[in-house]
Amino acid sequence: MASPTIWCDNMSAAALAKNPIYHARIKHVELDILYVRDKVLSGQLQVHHVPTRDQIADVFTKSFIASRF
């Protein structure tokens, strides 16, 4: 069975989720990204980048002009 995929329009967040090395510069990052990173590294989850203009989840959280759709 294929692992679930999270489509993220934040390239930095997607890179952090895939990077197995902990850097002191990200010590302020919430625990949820560390949880996601563990799942990505174990193969239980995939994180991929999607451009903001193609992120369909934004329709539920942001207001856009009608011509965009």
Phi and psi restraints in degrees (range 20) as a CNS / XPLOR table:
assign (resid 1 and name C) (resid 2 and name N)
       (resid 2 and name CA) (resid 2 and name C) 1.0 -71.3 20.0 2
assign (resid 2 and name N) (resid 2 and name CA)
       (resid 2 and name C) (resid 3 and name N) 1.0 146.6 20.0 2
assign (resid 2 and name C) (resid 3 and name N)
       (resid 3 and name CA) (resid 3 and name C) 1.0 -77.4 20.0 2
assign (resid 3 and name N) (resid 3 and name CA)
       (resid 3 and name C) (resid 4 and name N) 1.0 150.0 20.0 2
assign (resid 3 and name C) (resid 4 and name N)
       (resid 4 and name CA) (resid 4 and name C) 1.0 -63.9 20.0 2
assign (resid 4 and name N) (resid 4 and name CA)
       (resid 4 and name C) (resid 5 and name N) 1.0 154.1 20.0 2
assign (resid 4 and name C) (resid 5 and name N)
       (resid 5 and name CA) (resid 5 and name C) 1.0 -118.2 20.0 2
assign (resid 5 and name N) (resid 5 and name CA)
       (resid 5 and name C) (resid 6 and name N) 1.0 133.5 20.0 2
assign (resid 5 and name C) (resid 6 and name N)
       (resid 6 and name CA) (resid 6 and name C) 1.0 -104.5 20.0 2
assign (resid 6 and name N) (resid 6 and name CA)
       (resid 6 and name C) (resid 7 and name N) 1.0 125.7 20.0 2
assign (resid 6 and name C) (resid 7 and name N)
       (resid 7 and name CA) (resid 7 and name C) 1.0 -98.7 20.0 2
assign (resid 7 and name N) (resid 7 and name CA)
       (resid 7 and name C) (resid 8 and name N) 1.0 120.0 20.0 2
assign (resid 7 and name C) (resid 8 and name N)
       (resid 8 and name CA) (resid 8 and name C) 1.0 -122.2 20.0 2
assign (resid 8 and name N) (resid 8 and name CA)
       (resid 8 and name C) (resid 9 and name N) 1.0 133.0 20.0 2
assign (resid 8 and name C) (resid 9 and name N)
       (resid 9 and name CA) (resid 9 and name C) 1.0 -94.3 20.0 2
assign (resid 9 and name N) (resid 9 and name CA)
       (resid 9 and name C) (resid 10 and name N) 1.0 10.3 20.0 2
assign (resid 9 and name C) (resid 10 and name N)
       (resid 10 and name CA) (resid 10 and name C) 1.0 -110.0 20.0 2
assign (resid 10 and name N) (resid 10 and name CA)
       (resid 10 and name C) (resid 11 and name N) 1.0 106.8 20.0 2
assign (resid 10 and name C) (resid 11 and name N)
       (resid 11 and name CA) (resid 11 and name C) 1.0 -62.7 20.0 2
assign (resid 11 and name N) (resid 11 and name CA)
       (resid 11 and name C) (resid 12 and name N) 1.0 -35.4 20.0 2
assign (resid 11 and name C) (resid 12 and name N)
       (resid 12 and name CA) (resid 12 and name C) 1.0 -65.9 20.0 2
assign (resid 12 and name N) (resid 12 and name CA)
       (resid 12 and name C) (resid 13 and name N) 1.0 -42.9 20.0 2
assign (resid 12 and name C) (resid 13 and name N)
       (resid 13 and name CA) (resid 13 and name C) 1.0 -64.1 20.0 2
assign (resid 13 and name N) (resid 13 and name CA)
       (resid 13 and name C) (resid 14 and name N) 1.0 -40.8 20.0 2
assign (resid 13 and name C) (resid 14 and name N)
       (resid 14 and name CA) (resid 14 and name C) 1.0 -64.6 20.0 2
assign (resid 14 and name N) (resid 14 and name CA)
       (resid 14 and name C) (resid 15 and name N) 1.0 -40.2 20.0 2
assign (resid 14 and name C) (resid 15 and name N)
       (resid 15 and name CA) (resid 15 and name C) 1.0 -66.5 20.0 2
assign (resid 15 and name N) (resid 15 and name CA)
       (resid 15 and name C) (resid 16 and name N) 1.0 -41.4 20.0 2
assign (resid 15 and name C) (resid 16 and name N)
       (resid 16 and name CA) (resid 16 and name C) 1.0 -61.9 20.0 2
assign (resid 16 and name N) (resid 16 and name CA)
       (resid 16 and name C) (resid 17 and name N) 1.0 -37.8 20.0 2
assign (resid 16 and name C) (resid 17 and name N)
       (resid 17 and name CA) (resid 17 and name C) 1.0 -66.6 20.0 2
assign (resid 17 and name N) (resid 17 and name CA)
       (resid 17 and name C) (resid 18 and name N) 1.0 -27.8 20.0 2
assign (resid 17 and name C) (resid 18 and name N)
       (resid 18 and name CA) (resid 18 and name C) 1.0 -95.4 20.0 2
assign (resid 18 and name N) (resid 18 and name CA)
       (resid 18 and name C) (resid 19 and name N) 1.0 -15.2 20.0 2
assign (resid 18 and name C) (resid 19 and name N)
       (resid 19 and name CA) (resid 19 and name C) 1.0 -84.5 20.0 2
assign (resid 19 and name N) (resid 19 and name CA)
       (resid 19 and name C) (resid 20 and name N) 1.0 116.5 20.0 2
assign (resid 19 and name C) (resid 20 and name N)
       (resid 20 and name CA) (resid 20 and name C) 1.0 -77.6 20.0 2
assign (resid 20 and name N) (resid 20 and name CA)
       (resid 20 and name C) (resid 21 and name N) 1.0 -7.7 20.0 2
assign (resid 20 and name C) (resid 21 and name N)
       (resid 21 and name CA) (resid 21 and name C) 1.0 -95.9 20.0 2
assign (resid 21 and name N) (resid 21 and name CA)
       (resid 21 and name C) (resid 22 and name N) 1.0 128.8 20.0 2
assign (resid 21 and name C) (resid 22 and name N)
       (resid 22 and name CA) (resid 22 and name C) 1.0 -84.9 20.0 2
assign (resid 22 and name N) (resid 22 and name CA)
       (resid 22 and name C) (resid 23 and name N) 1.0 130.6 20.0 2
assign (resid 22 and name C) (resid 23 and name N)
       (resid 23 and name CA) (resid 23 and name C) 1.0 -114.9 20.0 2
assign (resid 23 and name N) (resid 23 and name CA)
       (resid 23 and name C) (resid 24 and name N) 1.0 141.0 20.0 2
assign (resid 23 and name C) (resid 24 and name N)
       (resid 24 and name CA) (resid 24 and name C) 1.0 -60.6 20.0 2
assign (resid 24 and name N) (resid 24 and name CA)
       (resid 24 and name C) (resid 25 and name N) 1.0 -24.4 20.0 2
assign (resid 24 and name C) (resid 25 and name N)
       (resid 25 and name CA) (resid 25 and name C) 1.0 -68.5 20.0 2
assign (resid 25 and name N) (resid 25 and name CA)
       (resid 25 and name C) (resid 26 and name N) 1.0 -16.9 20.0 2
assign (resid 25 and name C) (resid 26 and name N)
       (resid 26 and name CA) (resid 26 and name C) 1.0 -107.0 20.0 2
assign (resid 26 and name N) (resid 26 and name CA)
       (resid 26 and name C) (resid 27 and name N) 1.0 20.0 20.0 2
assign (resid 26 and name C) (resid 27 and name N)
       (resid 27 and name CA) (resid 27 and name C) 1.0 -64.9 20.0 2
assign (resid 27 and name N) (resid 27 and name CA)
       (resid 27 and name C) (resid 28 and name N) 1.0 -19.3 20.0 2
assign (resid 27 and name C) (resid 28 and name N)
       (resid 28 and name CA) (resid 28 and name C) 1.0 -82.3 20.0 2
assign (resid 28 and name N) (resid 28 and name CA)
       (resid 28 and name C) (resid 29 and name N) 1.0 -8.0 20.0 2
assign (resid 28 and name C) (resid 29 and name N)
       (resid 29 and name CA) (resid 29 and name C) 1.0 -68.6 20.0 2
assign (resid 29 and name N) (resid 29 and name CA)
       (resid 29 and name C) (resid 30 and name N) 1.0 140.1 20.0 2
assign (resid 29 and name C) (resid 30 and name N)
       (resid 30 and name CA) (resid 30 and name C) 1.0 -62.0 20.0 2
assign (resid 30 and name N) (resid 30 and name CA)
       (resid 30 and name C) (resid 31 and name N) 1.0 159.6 20.0 2
assign (resid 30 and name C) (resid 31 and name N)
       (resid 31 and name CA) (resid 31 and name C) 1.0 -64.1 20.0 2
assign (resid 31 and name N) (resid 31 and name CA)
       (resid 31 and name C) (resid 32 and name N) 1.0 -25.0 20.0 2
assign (resid 31 and name C) (resid 32 and name N)
       (resid 32 and name CA) (resid 32 and name C) 1.0 -63.6 20.0 2
assign (resid 32 and name N) (resid 32 and name CA)
       (resid 32 and name C) (resid 33 and name N) 1.0 -34.4 20.0 2
assign (resid 32 and name C) (resid 33 and name N)
       (resid 33 and name CA) (resid 33 and name C) 1.0 -69.3 20.0 2
assign (resid 33 and name N) (resid 33 and name CA)
       (resid 33 and name C) (resid 34 and name N) 1.0 -32.3 20.0 2
assign (resid 33 and name C) (resid 34 and name N)
       (resid 34 and name CA) (resid 34 and name C) 1.0 -68.3 20.0 2
assign (resid 34 and name N) (resid 34 and name CA)
       (resid 34 and name C) (resid 35 and name N) 1.0 -36.2 20.0 2
assign (resid 34 and name C) (resid 35 and name N)
       (resid 35 and name CA) (resid 35 and name C) 1.0 -64.6 20.0 2
assign (resid 35 and name N) (resid 35 and name CA)
       (resid 35 and name C) (resid 36 and name N) 1.0 -46.2 20.0 2
assign (resid 35 and name C) (resid 36 and name N)
       (resid 36 and name CA) (resid 36 and name C) 1.0 -62.2 20.0 2
assign (resid 36 and name N) (resid 36 and name CA)
       (resid 36 and name C) (resid 37 and name N) 1.0 -42.8 20.0 2
assign (resid 36 and name C) (resid 37 and name N)
       (resid 37 and name CA) (resid 37 and name C) 1.0 -59.2 20.0 2
assign (resid 37 and name N) (resid 37 and name CA)
       (resid 37 and name C) (resid 38 and name N) 1.0 -44.0 20.0 2
assign (resid 37 and name C) (resid 38 and name N)
       (resid 38 and name CA) (resid 38 and name C) 1.0 -59.8 20.0 2
assign (resid 38 and name N) (resid 38 and name CA)
       (resid 38 and name C) (resid 39 and name N) 1.0 -41.1 20.0 2
assign (resid 38 and name C) (resid 39 and name N)
       (resid 39 and name CA) (resid 39 and name C) 1.0 -68.5 20.0 2
assign (resid 39 and name N) (resid 39 and name CA)
       (resid 39 and name C) (resid 40 and name N) 1.0 -38.0 20.0 2
assign (resid 39 and name C) (resid 40 and name N)
       (resid 40 and name CA) (resid 40 and name C) 1.0 -65.3 20.0 2
assign (resid 40 and name N) (resid 40 and name CA)
       (resid 40 and name C) (resid 41 and name N) 1.0 -46.3 20.0 2
assign (resid 40 and name C) (resid 41 and name N)
       (resid 41 and name CA) (resid 41 and name C) 1.0 -66.9 20.0 2
assign (resid 41 and name N) (resid 41 and name CA)
       (resid 41 and name C) (resid 42 and name N) 1.0 -27.4 20.0 2
assign (resid 41 and name C) (resid 42 and name N)
       (resid 42 and name CA) (resid 42 and name C) 1.0 -86.9 20.0 2
assign (resid 42 and name N) (resid 42 and name CA)
       (resid 42 and name C) (resid 43 and name N) 1.0 -4.1 20.0 2
assign (resid 42 and name C) (resid 43 and name N)
       (resid 43 and name CA) (resid 43 and name C) 1.0 83.7 20.0 2
assign (resid 43 and name N) (resid 43 and name CA)
       (resid 43 and name C) (resid 44 and name N) 1.0 8.8 20.0 2
assign (resid 43 and name C) (resid 44 and name N)
       (resid 44 and name CA) (resid 44 and name C) 1.0 -85.3 20.0 2
assign (resid 44 and name N) (resid 44 and name CA)
       (resid 44 and name C) (resid 45 and name N) 1.0 -9.4 20.0 2
assign (resid 44 and name C) (resid 45 and name N)
       (resid 45 and name CA) (resid 45 and name C) 1.0 -152.6 20.0 2
assign (resid 45 and name N) (resid 45 and name CA)
       (resid 45 and name C) (resid 46 and name N) 1.0 149.1 20.0 2
assign (resid 45 and name C) (resid 46 and name N)
       (resid 46 and name CA) (resid 46 and name C) 1.0 -122.1 20.0 2
assign (resid 46 and name N) (resid 46 and name CA)
       (resid 46 and name C) (resid 47 and name N) 1.0 142.4 20.0 2
assign (resid 46 and name C) (resid 47 and name N)
       (resid 47 and name CA) (resid 47 and name C) 1.0 -124.7 20.0 2
assign (resid 47 and name N) (resid 47 and name CA)
       (resid 47 and name C) (resid 48 and name N) 1.0 125.7 20.0 2
assign (resid 47 and name C) (resid 48 and name N)
       (resid 48 and name CA) (resid 48 and name C) 1.0 -129.6 20.0 2
assign (resid 48 and name N) (resid 48 and name CA)
       (resid 48 and name C) (resid 49 and name N) 1.0 152.0 20.0 2
assign (resid 48 and name C) (resid 49 and name N)
       (resid 49 and name CA) (resid 49 and name C) 1.0 -84.6 20.0 2
assign (resid 49 and name N) (resid 49 and name CA)
       (resid 49 and name C) (resid 50 and name N) 1.0 141.4 20.0 2
assign (resid 49 and name C) (resid 50 and name N)
       (resid 50 and name CA) (resid 50 and name C) 1.0 -133.0 20.0 2
assign (resid 50 and name N) (resid 50 and name CA)
       (resid 50 and name C) (resid 51 and name N) 1.0 133.8 20.0 2
assign (resid 50 and name C) (resid 51 and name N)
       (resid 51 and name CA) (resid 51 and name C) 1.0 -58.7 20.0 2
assign (resid 51 and name N) (resid 51 and name CA)
       (resid 51 and name C) (resid 52 and name N) 1.0 146.8 20.0 2
assign (resid 51 and name C) (resid 52 and name N)
       (resid 52 and name CA) (resid 52 and name C) 1.0 -54.3 20.0 2
assign (resid 52 and name N) (resid 52 and name CA)
       (resid 52 and name C) (resid 53 and name N) 1.0 -39.1 20.0 2
assign (resid 52 and name C) (resid 53 and name N)
       (resid 53 and name CA) (resid 53 and name C) 1.0 -65.4 20.0 2
assign (resid 53 and name N) (resid 53 and name CA)
       (resid 53 and name C) (resid 54 and name N) 1.0 -20.7 20.0 2
assign (resid 53 and name C) (resid 54 and name N)
       (resid 54 and name CA) (resid 54 and name C) 1.0 -103.4 20.0 2
assign (resid 54 and name N) (resid 54 and name CA)
       (resid 54 and name C) (resid 55 and name N) 1.0 1.8 20.0 2
assign (resid 54 and name C) (resid 55 and name N)
       (resid 55 and name CA) (resid 55 and name C) 1.0 -79.1 20.0 2
assign (resid 55 and name N) (resid 55 and name CA)
       (resid 55 and name C) (resid 56 and name N) 1.0 99.6 20.0 2
assign (resid 55 and name C) (resid 56 and name N)
       (resid 56 and name CA) (resid 56 and name C) 1.0 -71.4 20.0 2
assign (resid 56 and name N) (resid 56 and name CA)
       (resid 56 and name C) (resid 57 and name N) 1.0 -19.6 20.0 2
assign (resid 56 and name C) (resid 57 and name N)
       (resid 57 and name CA) (resid 57 and name C) 1.0 -67.0 20.0 2
assign (resid 57 and name N) (resid 57 and name CA)
       (resid 57 and name C) (resid 58 and name N) 1.0 -23.4 20.0 2
assign (resid 57 and name C) (resid 58 and name N)
       (resid 58 and name CA) (resid 58 and name C) 1.0 -62.8 20.0 2
assign (resid 58 and name N) (resid 58 and name CA)
       (resid 58 and name C) (resid 59 and name N) 1.0 -23.7 20.0 2
assign (resid 58 and name C) (resid 59 and name N)
       (resid 59 and name CA) (resid 59 and name C) 1.0 -61.8 20.0 2
assign (resid 59 and name N) (resid 59 and name CA)
       (resid 59 and name C) (resid 60 and name N) 1.0 -24.6 20.0 2
assign (resid 59 and name C) (resid 60 and name N)
       (resid 60 and name CA) (resid 60 and name C) 1.0 -88.7 20.0 2
assign (resid 60 and name N) (resid 60 and name CA)
       (resid 60 and name C) (resid 61 and name N) 1.0 -15.0 20.0 2
assign (resid 60 and name C) (resid 61 and name N)
       (resid 61 and name CA) (resid 61 and name C) 1.0 -121.0 20.0 2
assign (resid 61 and name N) (resid 61 and name CA)
       (resid 61 and name C) (resid 62 and name N) 1.0 -15.1 20.0 2
assign (resid 61 and name C) (resid 62 and name N)
       (resid 62 and name CA) (resid 62 and name C) 1.0 -131.3 20.0 2
assign (resid 62 and name N) (resid 62 and name CA)
       (resid 62 and name C) (resid 63 and name N) 1.0 151.0 20.0 2
assign (resid 62 and name C) (resid 63 and name N)
       (resid 63 and name CA) (resid 63 and name C) 1.0 -94.1 20.0 2
assign (resid 63 and name N) (resid 63 and name CA)
       (resid 63 and name C) (resid 64 and name N) 1.0 137.8 20.0 2
assign (resid 63 and name C) (resid 64 and name N)
       (resid 64 and name CA) (resid 64 and name C) 1.0 -128.9 20.0 2
assign (resid 64 and name N) (resid 64 and name CA)
       (resid 64 and name C) (resid 65 and name N) 1.0 161.8 20.0 2
assign (resid 64 and name C) (resid 65 and name N)
       (resid 65 and name CA) (resid 65 and name C) 1.0 -75.0 20.0 2
assign (resid 65 and name N) (resid 65 and name CA)
       (resid 65 and name C) (resid 66 and name N) 1.0 152.0 20.0 2
assign (resid 65 and name C) (resid 66 and name N)
       (resid 66 and name CA) (resid 66 and name C) 1.0 -60.8 20.0 2
assign (resid 66 and name N) (resid 66 and name CA)
       (resid 66 and name C) (resid 67 and name N) 1.0 -32.0 20.0 2
assign (resid 66 and name C) (resid 67 and name N)
       (resid 67 and name CA) (resid 67 and name C) 1.0 -66.0 20.0 2
assign (resid 67 and name N) (resid 67 and name CA)
       (resid 67 and name C) (resid 68 and name N) 1.0 -18.6 20.0 2
assign (resid 67 and name C) (resid 68 and name N)
       (resid 68 and name CA) (resid 68 and name C) 1.0 -66.5 20.0 2
assign (resid 68 and name N) (resid 68 and name CA)
       (resid 68 and name C) (resid 69 and name N) 1.0 -29.4 20.0 2
